[in-house]
Amino acid sequence: MIKKYCVTVNGTRYEVEVEELAAEGAVNVPAVNPDPVTAVLPAEKPAASGGRSVKAPMPGAILRVYVKPGDKIKAGDKLLVLEAMKMENEITAPEDGTVATVPVSAGSSVSAGAELVTYNP
């Protein structure tokens, strides 16, 4: 089944057609946070350290790191800033916990899915 949508990009309107796939060919894509500046990512299990981890949503460079191992964090606290496509993206804690490891530092380049912070809830 093909569905038609209107999309406006930089003030220019485009009409696009999207084909709906059958269930066997469907791919689950995680929801994207509508606010590209502050990304709250879901916790994933298990992290390499045995706790939970926060992973990079896209490739980029680490500009600032706000936490260190042993820090107590609350849901929504800033963990670090990831620069991607000339935009600064604040990566925040998905839930309360204690930081276990921070395998990145300011100036590091990371790929999508790279472990940024591990923590224990």
C-alpha positions in Angstrom: 0.0 0.0 0.0 1.4 3.4 -0.9 0.6 6.4 1.2 1.1 10.0 0.1 2.5 12.7 2.5 3.3 16.4 2.2 6.7 17.4 3.7 8.0 20.9 4.0 11.8 21.3 4.1 13.3 24.8 4.5 10.0 26.4 3.3 9.7 24.2 0.2 6.8 21.8 0.1 7.3 18.3 -1.3 4.8 15.6 -2.0 6.3 12.1 -1.2 5.0 8.6 -1.6 5.8 5.9 1.0 5.3 2.2 0.5 4.0 0.3 3.5 5.8 -3.0 3.9 4.2 -6.3 4.8 4.8 -7.5 8.4 7.5 -10.0 7.4 9.6 -7.2 5.7 9.0 -4.6 8.4 11.8 -3.2 10.4 11.4 -1.8 13.9 12.8 1.7 14.1 13.1 3.4 17.5 11.1 6.6 17.9 13.1 9.8 17.4 13.0 12.5 20.0 11.2 15.4 18.4 13.7 17.8 20.1 17.0 17.2 18.4 18.9 19.3 20.9 18.1 17.2 24.0 18.1 13.5 23.4 16.8 11.3 26.2 17.7 7.8 25.3 16.2 4.6 26.6 18.4 2.5 28.9 19.8 -0.6 27.4 20.7 -3.8 29.1 23.3 -5.1 29.6 26.3 -2.8 29.4 29.8 -4.2 29.2 30.2 -3.4 32.9 27.2 -5.4 33.8 25.0 -2.3 34.4 23.0 -0.3 31.9 24.4 2.0 29.2 23.7 5.1 27.3 24.8 4.8 23.7 25.5 7.4 21.0 22.4 8.0 18.8 24.6 9.0 15.9 28.3 9.4 15.1 30.0 12.6 16.3 32.5 14.2 18.6 32.3 14.5 22.4 32.5 18.2 23.3 31.9 18.1 27.1 31.5 15.4 29.7 29.6 16.3 32.9 29.9 13.1 34.9 32.5 10.8 36.3 32.4 7.3 37.8 30.7 7.3 41.2 28.5 10.3 40.4 24.8 10.0 41.4 22.5 10.9 38.4 18.8 11.5 38.1 16.6 11.0 35.1 17.1 14.0 32.8 20.6 15.1 34.2 23.1 16.1 31.5 25.7 13.4 30.9 27.6 14.9 28.0 27.4 16.9 24.8 27.8 15.2 21.5 28.4 17.3 18.4 27.0 15.8 15.2 26.4 17.5 11.9 27.4 20.9 13.4 24.8 20.6 16.1 25.4 20.2 19.9 23.2 17.4 21.3 22.8 17.1 25.0 22.8 13.4 26.1 20.8 13.0 29.3 20.3 10.2 31.8 17.3 8.0 31.1 16.8 7.1 34.7 18.3 7.6 38.2 21.4 5.7 39.1 25.2 5.8 39.8 27.7 6.3 37.0 29.9 3.2 36.7 32.2 4.1 33.7 32.6 6.9 31.2 34.6 5.3 28.4 34.7 8.6 26.4 36.3 12.0 27.0 36.1 15.5 25.5 37.6 15.4 22.0 36.8 11.7 21.4 35.1 10.7 18.2 32.4 8.1 18.5 30.3 6.0 16.1 26.6 5.4 16.3 25.8 2.9 19.0 29.1 3.5 20.9 28.8 3.2 24.7 29.0 6.7 26.2 28.2 6.1 29.9 27.5 3.0 31.9 25.5 3.2 35.2 23.8 1.1 37.8 20.2 2.0 38.6 
